[in-house]
Amino acid sequence: MAGRAREVPGCAGRFVTPGEVLLFAAEGFAGNASVSFVGKWASLGGVLSGDLAVPAETADPDGTLTFSWPVPDTPSASVDAAPRVYAIQGSGTNPAGETHTAYMLEPLVAYPDTVPCAVPDSATTPLGTTIRVDVLANDAAPEGGQALSVVATESSVDVGG
């Protein structure tokens, strides 16, 4: 149901930024049906959770629904620095007059400016060959947030036979 969120392999859900506006689309509703929403959010750190305010929308005459939704701001890191997960479902009637519910296929995850998503790195090289590994290449930081940097590194050597 959600669109425009970035896929970040190794990070939970789809990666979005607070304030970013997402486009949602669903089909199967009756033409011009009123669609109401239930939205929930939770801190992945388990500190906070709650309901989302998502206003009702009206399906198009062909039964499709398209609407935009701004990702809410996250609290300051001093309150809760963990990423947020969001899930939204919309319910209305289908052309037969029965209840039709559209679900997000996977939750959206918003990372506060203080919490980037780091993904483990690995590299292989022939014995005696030096290589350089860009350990930040597969990591993600919120748009407009702090730039990623390496603070500490650990390395292990596995010599196969």
N, C-alpha and C positions, 0 to 999 in steps of 0.2 A: 504494500500500500504506500510506502514512502519512496521518494525519489530524491536524487541529488546528494545523498550522503556518500562520503568517501569510504571505500573498502580499505582497511588497513590490516593485511594479513598478520595474525598473531595477536591482534587487539580484540577485545570483546565487542561484538555487535558492529554496527556501522558508526563511523566516527563523525561527529558533528561538533559544531562550535556554538556556545551560547550566543544568542542574537542572530544566528544564521536562520534564514527563512527556507523551509522545506516545502516541496510540492508533493501533495498526497493525491493518489488517484485510485478509484475503486469502481467496479461495475457490478451489474446484477440487481440494481435497485429498480423500482417502478419509476416511470417517468415523473419528474417533479415531486418525488417522494421527499419528505422531511427526514433527514438523517441526524440522529443524536449521537453523541460521542461519550465514551468513558475513557479517561486517561489516567494513568498512574505513573509515578516516578519513584525512584529509590536511589539512595546512595549505595554504591558498591562496597563502601566501607561499613555499611549497616548502621550508620549513625542516624540518618533521617529518611523519611518516606512520606508520600502524600498523594493527593489527587491533583490532576491537571485540569485547568479550565480550558475547554475546547468548545467554542460555540457551535450550535446546530447549523447545518448547511442544507441546501436543497439540491437534489440530484437534477441533472440536465434532463430534457425531454426524452432522451434515448436511454436513461437509466444509469448514466455514468456520473461519477462525482469527482470533482477536482477542486482542491482547496489548498491554500498555503497556511503554514503554521510556523511561527517564530519559536525557536528553541529558547526556553527560559534561561535567565541568568542563573548561575550557580552561586552559592554563598562564598564568602571569603574563605581562604584556606584555614584561617584561625577557627572557623566554625566547623567546616567539613571539607577537607581537601580531596576526598575521593571522587572519582568520576560518577556521573549520574546516568542511570538507565531510564529510558522513557518507553512506554508502550501505549498505543491508542487503538481503540476499536470503534467502528461506526455501525449503528443499527438503524434500519428503516424497513420498508416493505418491498417485496419483490413484485414482479408483474402479476403473480397469482394472489397477491394480497397477504402473503405469509411473511413472517419476519425474516429479514436477510441481514446478516452481520458480516462485515469486512474486517479482517484482522491484519495487523502488521505481521509480516512473515518473520521478522526478527526485531529485537529491540534496537533502539538507537542509543548510542552512548555519547554523552557530552563530557569532555574533559575540562576541568577548570584550568585557568592559565598556569597554575602551579603544578599540574599533573599531566605530563606527557605520557604517551604510551611507548614503552621501550620493548623491543622484540629481541630475543637472544640471537647472537650471531655465531657463525662458524665458517671456517675456511679450510681448504686442503691445499697442500703444496708438496712438491717432491722434496725429499731430504736434501738439506743444504741450500735450498732456495728461499730467499727472503721475499715476503709479500707484504703489501699494505692493504688493510681491510678498513673500508669506510663503515664503521660500526653504527653510524647515525643514518645510513641510507634507507633502512627499512623501519625506522622509528617515526613517530608522528607527534607533532605539537599542535595545539590549537592555533587556528588562524588568528593572527594579531597577538598571540601570546609570546612568552619568552622563547628565544631561540634555543634549540637543543645544543648541548655541549657535553663533552666527556669529563666526568668528575673523577672517576676511578675505573681501572680496568683490572680484570682477572683473566689469566690465560692458562690454558692447560695444553699439554702436548700428549697426543696419543700416537705412539709409534707402533704401527702395525707390522706384522711379519709375513 
